């Protein structure tokens, strides 16, 4: 019985990290419009670097979440922590890695 309980706890934690469907749509719009305005559509680079999965492959999720949350000094990348929770930012990073958000 214990493994079933543990599985339920782990599953609940994973589900809790997912934004609700309405917020997911808002986040996808943010990716396309706000991120896309600098990174391009598709996000192959522009003012900002490429956000394509191959360009992100050597970067950790932690690094990407930090850059999105805190911006990059000396660059045009602004901090988004005022608008996005760390969990939402991690969800966006997963979407970028999947390339299914285009």
Secondary structure as GFF3:
##gff-version 3
##sequence-region A 1 102
A	DSSP	alpha_helix	2	16	.	.	.	ID=ss1
A	DSSP	alpha_helix	21	30	.	.	.	ID=ss2
A	DSSP	pi_helix	31	35	.	.	.	ID=ss3
A	DSSP	alpha_helix	36	39	.	.	.	ID=ss4
A	DSSP	alpha_helix	53	56	.	.	.	ID=ss5
A	DSSP	alpha_helix	61	70	.	.	.	ID=ss6
A	DSSP	alpha_helix	86	98	.	.	.	ID=ss7
###
